């Protein structure tokens, strides 16, 4: 379909995850073919958001993993499609670690100014070495994004929200913001990698800003996480975000 729309410049696609693991694998094959068809050089903005509900898997009587495992093939084709884009946001349908692992040494993103990805590694005290590797891989990719203004890597679900944001500065130091429900500490090699990115982008060093979400911030869903993290651009259409929040609000009222 996309191949028949050569003048298309912007796509917003918001599917739900599948609730049967075998069906999810089949859907991922279809998604791979879909994103491979994004061959138009005119496409500038791509916003992907795979919705889910954490309460659903427990009610399924057949095979359904509690947490969706993104496909490396889908992540790879989205990464490849991003090479000509100006804006890319891919939430839950790919994982940042798989996206950056797919990078080939020859890849460059000459037009990309904003990149937002989710990562399941952004959880408290789980896999610090893998998180470091992912953030360093993100920095290596950012070195090949000469016009990058903002990169955001985030995660959100019930009880959890975290954002890593790199912002380029025209004057003064670039800024890394760490905002979330726990304190995330960047280790020296990660800081060094992003300091190199700031220098490549003609910045004057790097400043790290930590913002711990207020204890009263209630994160009941990934929708609440998006609201509290204050991402720089919409990663989901406003009406879809309201629907997610309304669904959880109604469920709470029914259960209370």
N, C-alpha and C positions, 0 to 999 in steps of 0.2 A: 504493500500500500504506500509506504513512504517513498519508494522509488518512483511512484507515479506523481509525486508532489515535489517537483524539483525546486520550486520557489519557497518551500516551507522554511521558516526561520526559527520557530519556537514550538516546542512540544512539552506538554505536561501529561504525565502518564502515572496513574495512581491505582494499580491493581491491589487486590487482597492476596495474601499468601494462601497457599492451598492447605487443606486440613487432612490430607492423606499423603504420606511421604512418597508413594509411587507416583501419584498424580503430580506432585511437586517436581519430581525429576522430569516428567514429560513436559510440564509447563516451562521448566528452565530451558529445555531444548528449543521450545517455541520462542522463548524470550531471546535466546542467543541468535536465532535466525532473524527475529524482529530487529534487534539492535545492529546486526550485521548489515541490514538494509539501509542504515542511516549513512548513505554515501554522499549526500548532497553537500557541496562546499558552502551552500547558502545557509544551512542550519547553524544557528548561532547560540541558541539557548535550549538546554535539555534539563527538565526537572522530573526525576523519577522518585516515587514514594510507594513503597510496598507496605500496605496497612496490615495490622494484625490485632489480635486481642489475646492477652496472656491467659485469660480464663478459659478460652475455648479448648485447648488441647486436653485438659483434664476430663472433659465431657465426651471426648471422642472414644469410641469403642474399638477403632482400628488404629493402625500405626500412624502416629502423629507426634513428632518430636516436640517437646515444650518450646524450644527456641529454634527458630528457622536457621538452618545452616546455608549461607549464601553459596552459590555455585561459582567455582573458579572460572568456568568457561564464560558465564554471564559477566563476571567482573572483568574478564580480559577483553571481551568485545566492547563493553562500555568504555573501558580505558582507551581502547583503540579509537572509538568514535569520538572521544574527547579531544583528539589531537587538533581538530579544526574548530572547536567550539570557543565561544567567549565565556559562557556560563555553563557549569555543570553542577547539578545537585543530584545525588543518588543516595537515597535513604533506605536502609535495610535490604534492598534488592541486591546490593553488592556490599562487600566489606572493604574498608580502606586497605587492610593488609593485603588482600587479594588483588585489589586495584593496583597498588604500587609494586607488588611482586610481578605483575604482568608486564611492567615497563621494560622495553627493549632499550639498549644503550643508545640507539640512533634516534629515539623518540624526542620530539620537541613540541612544545605547545605555544606557538607564536602568538596566538590570539587570546588565550585564556586569562581572564581577569579575576574570576571567582570560582572556587571549587569547594564544594561541601559534600562530605562523605560521612557515613556512620561506621563505627567500629565496635565489635563486641569485646575488644581488648580494653576498652575504657570502662573498667569495673574495678572496685577497690581491691588492691592487694591480691590479684589473681595471677597474672603472668607478666611480671615486670620486664623480663628480658625480651619477650615477644613484643611488648608495648614499645620498648626502646627501639627495637629493630624496625617496627612499623613507622615510628616518628622520624627515624633517621632516613628511612626509605622515602618518606614524604618530603623530607628536606632535599634529598637527592633529586627527586622529581621537580621540586620547586626551582632548583637551579636551572632547569630547562624551560622555565615559564617566565620569559623576560618581562611580560606585562602583568604578571600576577599582582593583584591588589590584596586579596584576602583568600586564605585557605582555612576552612573550618572542618574539624573532625570531631564528631560528637556521638553520644550514645544516650538513650533515654528509655526507661521503662518504669514500671511501678516501683517507687522507692529509690530511684536512681536517676541521676542526670549529670552529665559531664561534657564540657566543651573545651577543646583545644583550638585556639584561633591565632593565626598569624596575620598581622596587618602590616602592610608596607607603609612606609612614611616618606613623603616627599622631602621633608626636612626633619632632621633629628633621627632618633633611633626608631627602628621597627618595634612593634609591640606584640608580644605573645600573651594572650589572655587565657587563664585557666579558671573556668567558672563551673562549679558543680556542688554536689551534695557531700563531697569529701575533699580533703586536700590532696591534690596531685602534685608530686614533686618530680621535676625533670632532672635527670642525672646528667653529669658533665658532658658526656659524648653527644647527647641529644642537644644540649644547649650549644655546644660547639658547632654542630651541624647547621643549626638554624641561624647562628651568628654568621656563618659563611653565606647563607641565603640572603641575610640582610645586607651584607657587604656587596654581594652580586647585584642586588637591587638598589645599589647606591645609597643605602642607609648608613646611619652613623651609629653602629652598634645595635644592641638589642636590650629591650626592657621586658621583664616578666611581671605580669600583674596577676595576682591570685585573688579570686572572689569566691568565698564560701557562701553558698546559698543560705539564707536565713533558716533557722531551725523550724520556723513556722511555715516554710514553703512546702506545701503538700504536693508531692508528685505521685498522683494516682495512676498515671498512664504516660505513654510516650507523648501524648498530646500536651499534658501538663509540663513535661520536660522541655518541649519546644518553647512553650511560653516562658518558662523560667530562665532558659539559657539565653534568650534574646539573640538568636542568630541574626546575622547582618542582613540577610535576604530571606524571603519566604522559601521554605523547602517543601511546602505543601500549600494547596489553595486554601484560602481562609475559610471557605464553607466546609471543606473537608476537616479542617482542624476543629471547627466548632462541632461538627458531628461526632468526632472522637470524644471530645470532652463531654458533650451532652449524653452520649451513650453510657459513659462511666458514672455520670451524675445520676441518671435514671436508675442504673443498677444499684447504686448505693441506697437510693431512696426505697427501692423495692426490698432490699435486704435488711434495712434498718427497722 
